Amino acid sequence: MITVDRDSPEPMYLQIAGQLRDQILSGELAGRVRSVKSYSQEAGVSKVVLEMAMAVLKEEGLIETAIGKGAYTVRRQPPPE
């Protein structure tokens, strides 16, 4: 579940990006990512806030987006031993 702390000095979009990042890196979130609308309703924030969070994850290389297909997590290769 995605939540935000409205009293936190950290911007809401960074709070959400951090939670989604943790889910992706732990393997809890893999494959297709739910819609921006779905996450925004769950967290009680605007779609713009979620779009900003998704942009952070895309910039970090954790998700890819395709017009008309949505967003997907990027398979991460384990670090070399």
Steps between C-alpha positions, in 0.01 A plus 500: 500500500624846409462769767621855548583695812362847435696638798834379364741757354570251218282569194215255450625390159838403650328309782301303242800446273693364798227256591466376142880479466516280809226274360677469165842428650357241741317324216161571656411709195594338172359510152217738424464798731149606599357815349577850623130545571490186715803602708378859536165382635671261742735770634241777491710729283464653154601317185765769444676392821504139378621601155791681666581189708490280189731745320754458781486121467528520123804728531658248740445224244261302722199525270435540130188643344339445163216708363181299512664214691573651842804468721708192575781433741841446347666170578799565716809288460652388829835667570805293403656307786 
